[in-house]
Amino acid sequence: MQPTHPQLGPIAHAARHLVETALSPWGGAAACIDAYEAAVRSAAEAQVGVAQAVPLQPARSIVSLCADLTRDLGAVQISAARWILDV
């Protein structure tokens, strides 16, 4: 990813390098984002499982909505992190 302003290139590169260095003990930025993605997926799947187990329809719909929100918000965060860090 190239910044829209050429002056931001060195700043963006330095920020990516700083994040990659900080996350290197855990496998780097890509590995941390992948782990976060797996955690979001597991949380959403658990919420879907709870929704299927709840016998009352209004509660089932609310838990299902929470699962959808968890999945969608996680996807936005993961996409933004991959775009910003160019992973």
C-alpha positions as CSV (number, residue, x, y, z in Angstrom):
1,M,0.0,0.0,0.0
2,Q,1.4,3.4,-1.0
3,P,0.2,6.4,1.0
4,T,-1.7,9.0,-1.0
5,H,0.8,11.7,0.1
6,P,4.5,11.0,-0.8
7,Q,5.6,12.6,2.5
8,L,3.8,10.0,4.5
9,G,5.7,7.1,2.9
10,P,8.6,7.1,5.4
11,I,6.2,7.5,8.4
12,A,4.0,4.6,7.3
13,H,7.0,2.4,6.7
14,A,8.4,3.3,10.2
15,A,5.1,2.6,11.8
16,R,4.7,-0.8,10.1
17,H,8.3,-1.6,11.1
18,L,7.6,-0.6,14.7
19,V,4.4,-2.8,14.9
20,E,6.2,-5.7,13.3
21,T,9.1,-5.4,15.8
22,A,6.7,-5.1,18.7
23,L,4.7,-8.2,17.6
24,S,7.7,-10.3,16.6
25,P,7.8,-12.4,19.8
26,W,4.3,-13.7,18.9
27,G,5.1,-14.4,15.2
28,G,4.7,-10.9,13.7
29,A,1.7,-8.8,12.7
30,A,0.3,-11.4,10.3
31,A,0.3,-14.2,12.9
32,C,-1.4,-11.9,15.5
33,I,-4.0,-10.8,13.0
34,D,-4.6,-14.5,12.0
35,A,-5.0,-15.4,15.7
36,Y,-7.5,-12.6,16.3
37,E,-9.4,-13.7,13.2
38,A,-9.7,-17.2,14.6
39,A,-10.8,-15.9,18.0
40,V,-13.5,-13.7,16.4
41,R,-14.7,-16.7,14.3
42,S,-14.8,-18.9,17.4
43,A,-16.7,-16.3,19.4
44,A,-19.3,-15.9,16.6
45,E,-19.7,-19.7,16.3
46,A,-20.2,-20.0,20.0
47,Q,-22.8,-17.3,20.0
48,V,-24.6,-19.1,17.1
49,G,-24.5,-22.3,19.1
50,V,-26.0,-20.5,22.1
51,A,-28.7,-19.0,19.8
52,Q,-29.6,-22.5,18.5
53,A,-29.9,-23.8,22.1
54,V,-32.1,-21.1,23.4
55,P,-35.8,-22.2,23.3
56,L,-37.3,-18.7,23.3
57,Q,-37.6,-17.0,19.9
58,P,-36.9,-13.3,21.0
59,A,-33.8,-14.4,23.0
60,R,-32.6,-16.5,20.1
61,S,-32.9,-13.6,17.7
62,I,-31.0,-11.3,20.0
63,V,-28.2,-13.8,20.5
64,S,-28.1,-14.4,16.8
65,L,-27.9,-10.7,16.1
66,C,-25.0,-10.5,18.6
67,A,-23.2,-13.2,16.7
68,D,-23.7,-11.3,13.4
69,L,-22.4,-8.1,15.0
70,T,-19.4,-9.9,16.4
71,R,-18.6,-11.4,13.0
72,D,-19.1,-8.2,11.1
73,L,-17.2,-5.9,13.5
74,G,-14.4,-8.4,13.7
75,A,-14.2,-8.5,9.9
76,V,-14.0,-4.7,9.7
77,Q,-11.2,-4.6,12.3
78,I,-9.3,-7.4,10.6
79,S,-9.6,-5.8,7.2
80,A,-8.5,-2.4,8.5
81,A,-5.5,-4.0,10.4
82,R,-4.4,-5.9,7.3
83,W,-4.7,-2.7,5.1
84,I,-2.9,-0.4,7.5
85,L,-0.1,-2.9,8.2
86,D,0.0,-4.1,4.6
87,V,-0.2,-7.7,5.7
